[in-house]
Amino acid sequence: MSIAGTSTNCAGGRTPWGTWLTCEETEGFAGQTKSHGWVFEVDPVGRRTRPVPLTGLGRFSHEAVAVDPHTHTAYLTEDASGPFGLFYRFRPRAHRGDYHCYLQGGLLEAMQVRGLEDLSLVDEPGARFRCRWVKVPDPSAATESTRRQFDTITRSQKLEGAWWARGKAYFVASFARTASGAARDHAGQVWKYDPRTDTIELELIFKAGGRFDGPDNITVSPYGGGVILAEDGDGEQYLVGATRRGEPFAFARNAFNDSEMAGVTFSPDGRTLYANRQEPGVTFAITGPWARLRD
């Protein structure tokens, strides 16, 4: 009920003030009376937000968003093709600690790494690159999709989950396939952006043909800081854990069918890990002992 009237919502992300940003993964109108492809803010208890699009965050095929709790900058992924999607940031004009922060507008920019037009070219964890941010000319995409408004920019196939932790924005590329136009094949990447140094670093990569593939949603463990990924790949679907040293391991398997795992997140107190199976829809609550999993 909280997102009635919106269309094709995907991962979204939490805000520091206790609400959720729900992201429409579409650009089209599809016969609707209103445009779609926006981000909306939802209050779990239905009191503090307004049912209006946060137009400053752009209109594109949104996937997920991670919010810096100090500056309230939002980092957004775009799952799109023809051409591939971008990694964006939105810097709000106001810095109030509530939803008014995004209603008052701000600056939407796209990430560019000089000399790197496709993130799939990087295959060594620990590789680090300095970023620059380029203003999106028309965030509303009134006549042209935001990702098509650049001649030279850094792109990636299948940008998916995003999460803020340890002072950084983590984001995922589910896969890259040369047959679909990517520069190089891989079965999943995890990147992290550090706003203090304005750099991105490859945290983790799944090589093509390995045990794991198609990471989608992401969260970061409060116990040591390793990532946990929800697979949306081929064959068996796992929750995949990864140590801070970039070593993946099978954390949990969907033994019921081949439907993807999704929506992985810890409770605020860190005691319970929640995850979903997409079809048929089930939510699982997984309890510790988490302290034994510290790196």
C-alpha positions in Angstrom: 0.0 0.0 0.0 2.9 2.4 0.8 4.0 2.5 -2.9 0.5 2.4 -4.6 0.6 4.3 -7.9 4.3 3.7 -8.5 5.6 1.3 -11.2 8.2 -1.4 -11.4 9.9 -0.7 -8.1 13.3 -2.2 -7.4 15.8 -2.2 -4.5 15.8 1.4 -3.3 17.6 2.2 0.0 17.3 3.5 3.5 17.8 7.0 4.7 19.6 8.1 7.9 16.3 9.5 9.3 14.4 6.2 9.2 12.5 6.3 5.9 13.0 4.3 2.7 13.7 5.5 -0.9 11.8 3.4 -3.3 13.2 3.4 -6.9 11.2 2.9 -10.1 13.1 0.7 -12.5 11.5 2.1 -15.7 11.7 5.1 -18.0 8.4 4.6 -19.8 4.9 5.9 -19.6 3.4 2.6 -20.7 -0.1 4.2 -21.1 0.0 5.6 -17.6 -1.4 9.1 -16.9 1.8 10.1 -15.1 5.5 9.7 -15.9 7.6 7.0 -14.2 11.2 6.4 -13.5 11.4 8.4 -10.3 12.4 7.9 -6.6 9.8 8.3 -3.9 10.3 8.4 -0.2 8.2 6.2 2.1 7.8 6.4 5.9 7.3 2.9 7.4 4.7 4.4 9.8 3.1 6.6 7.2 3.5 10.0 8.8 6.4 12.1 7.6 6.6 11.8 3.8 4.6 13.0 0.8 3.6 10.9 -2.2 5.4 13.0 -4.7 8.4 12.1 -6.9 11.8 13.4 -5.8 12.5 14.9 -9.2 16.0 16.1 -8.3 17.2 12.5 -8.1 16.5 12.1 -11.8 14.2 10.1 -14.0 15.9 6.9 -15.3 15.8 3.1 -14.8 16.7 3.3 -11.1 17.9 0.2 -9.2 19.2 1.1 -5.7 20.4 4.1 -3.6 22.9 4.5 -0.8 22.8 7.6 1.4 25.8 9.2 3.2 24.4 9.9 6.7 26.7 12.9 7.2 26.2 14.9 3.9 22.9 13.2 2.9 24.4 12.7 -0.6 22.6 9.9 -2.4 24.4 7.5 -4.6 22.2 5.8 -7.3 22.6 2.9 -9.7 21.0 2.6 -13.1 20.2 -0.8 -14.6 19.9 -0.1 -18.3 21.2 -0.9 -21.7 21.5 0.8 -25.1 23.7 2.3 -23.8 24.7 0.8 -20.4 23.7 2.6 -17.2 25.6 5.0 -15.0 26.5 5.5 -11.4 25.1 8.8 -10.1 25.2 11.0 -7.0 22.7 13.6 -5.9 23.9 16.4 -3.6 20.9 18.0 -1.9 20.6 21.8 -1.7 19.4 21.5 1.9 21.0 19.4 4.6 18.0 18.9 7.0 17.9 15.5 8.5 14.4 14.5 7.1 12.6 14.1 3.8 12.6 17.9 3.1 16.2 17.4 2.3 15.4 15.9 -1.1 12.2 17.8 -1.8 14.1 21.1 -2.1 16.2 19.9 -5.0 19.9 19.8 -5.6 22.6 18.7 -8.1 22.5 15.3 -10.0 25.9 14.2 -11.4 27.3 11.1 -13.1 30.6 9.4 -12.3 33.4 9.5 -14.8 36.7 7.8 -14.5 39.2 9.2 -17.0 40.3 6.5 -19.5 37.8 4.0 -18.2 34.6 4.0 -20.2 33.5 0.5 -19.1 33.9 -0.8 -15.5 34.1 -4.4 -16.8 37.7 -3.8 -18.0 38.8 -4.0 -14.3 39.4 -7.5 -13.0 41.9 -7.1 -10.1 40.4 -6.5 -6.6 42.1 -3.5 -5.0 42.4 -1.6 -8.2 41.6 2.0 -7.5 40.7 5.0 -9.7 40.1 8.7 -9.1 36.7 9.9 -10.1 35.2 13.1 -11.4 31.6 14.0 -11.4 29.8 15.5 -14.4 26.5 17.4 -14.1 23.5 15.7 -15.7 22.1 18.3 -18.2 18.5 17.3 -17.8 17.7 15.1 -14.8 14.0 14.9 -15.8 15.0 13.2 -19.1 12.2 15.2 -20.8 13.5 14.5 -24.3 16.5 12.1 -23.9 17.4 9.5 -21.2 19.9 10.8 -18.7 22.5 8.2 -19.7 22.3 9.3 -23.3 23.1 12.9 -22.5 26.9 12.3 -22.4 29.4 11.7 -25.2 32.1 10.3 -22.9 31.2 8.8 -19.5 31.9 5.7 -17.4 29.3 2.9 -17.9 28.6 -0.6 -16.6 26.3 -3.3 -17.6 23.7 -4.4 -14.9 24.4 -1.9 -12.1 22.3 -3.2 -9.3 22.5 -3.1 -5.5 23.9 -0.2 -3.4 24.6 0.1 0.3 26.3 2.7 2.6 28.7 1.4 5.2 32.1 2.2 6.8 32.1 5.7 5.3 31.7 4.4 1.7 29.1 3.7 -0.9 29.2 0.1 -2.1 27.6 -0.8 -5.4 27.2 -3.9 -7.6 27.5 -4.8 -11.2 25.7 -8.2 -11.6 27.6 -9.3 -14.7 29.1 -8.1 -18.0 29.0 -10.0 -21.3 30.9 -9.1 -24.4 28.1 -10.7 -26.4 25.9 -7.9 -25.1 28.4 -5.1 -25.8 30.5 -5.1 -22.6 34.3 -4.7 -23.0 35.0 -7.8 -20.9 33.2 -10.8 -19.4 32.7 -11.2 -15.6 30.0 -12.8 -13.4 29.8 -10.0 -10.9 31.7 -7.0 -9.4 31.4 -5.2 -6.1 32.8 -1.6 -6.1 33.1 0.9 -3.3 33.3 4.7 -3.6 35.2 6.7 -1.0 34.0 10.3 -0.9 37.0 11.4 1.3 39.4 10.5 -1.5 37.0 10.7 -4.4 38.1 7.2 -5.6 36.4 3.9 -6.5 38.0 0.6 -5.7 37.1 -2.9 -6.9 36.3 -4.8 -3.8 35.3 -8.2 -5.2 34.9 -9.9 -8.6 33.3 -13.2 -9.6 35.1 -14.6 -12.6 33.0 -16.0 -15.5 32.4 -19.8 -15.1 32.9 -19.8 -11.3 30.6 -21.1 -8.6 28.8 -17.8 -8.0 27.3 -15.4 -10.5 24.8 -12.6 -10.8 25.1 -10.7 -7.5 22.2 -8.3 -7.1 21.2 -6.8 -3.7 24.0 -6.1 -1.2 24.4 -5.4 2.4 27.5 -4.9 4.6 27.9 -7.0 7.7 28.2 -5.0 11.0 30.5 -7.8 12.1 33.8 -7.1 10.4 32.5 -5.3 7.4 32.4 -8.1 4.8 29.7 -7.9 2.2 26.7 -10.2 1.8 25.2 -10.5 -1.7 21.9 -11.9 -2.9 22.4 -13.9 -6.2 20.2 -13.5 -9.3 22.2 -15.7 -11.6 22.0 -19.1 -13.3 21.2 -22.3 -11.6 21.3 -22.5 -7.8 20.8 -19.2 -6.0 22.8 -18.3 -2.9 23.3 -15.6 -0.3 27.0 -15.2 -0.8 29.2 -13.9 2.0 32.6 -12.3 1.3 35.3 -11.5 3.8 37.0 -8.2 3.9 39.9 -9.9 2.1 37.6 -10.5 -0.9 37.1 -14.2 -0.4 33.5 -15.3 -1.3 31.7 -18.2 0.5 28.3 -19.8 0.3 26.3 -18.4 3.2 22.8 -19.8 2.4 21.2 -21.6 -0.5 17.7 -21.5 -2.0 17.1 -25.3 -1.9 13.4 -24.9 -3.0 13.8 -23.6 -6.6 16.0 -21.5 -8.8 14.3 -18.2 -7.9 16.6 -15.3 -7.0 17.4 -14.2 -3.5 16.7 -10.5 -2.8 16.4 -7.7 -0.2 19.2 -8.8 2.1 19.6 -6.6 5.2 20.5 -6.7 8.9 18.1 -5.5 11.5 19.2 -2.2 13.2 20.5 -4.1 16.2 22.5 -6.5 14.0 20.9 -9.6 15.5 18.9 -10.7 12.5 19.7 -11.0 8.8 16.6 -10.7 6.7 16.4 -12.0 3.1 13.7 -12.8 0.5 13.1 -15.5 -2.0 11.4 -13.8 -5.0 9.1 -16.6 -6.3 7.1 -17.7 -4.4 7.7 -14.7 -2.2 9.0 -15.6 1.3 10.9 -13.5 3.8 13.5 -15.3 6.0 14.9 -14.2 9.3 18.3 -15.6 10.1 19.9 -15.3 13.5 23.6 -15.5 14.5 25.8 -16.3 16.2 27.2 -13.4 14.2 30.2 -12.7 16.5 31.8 -15.9 15.3 31.9 -14.6 11.7 34.3 -11.7 12.4 37.2 -11.6 10.0 
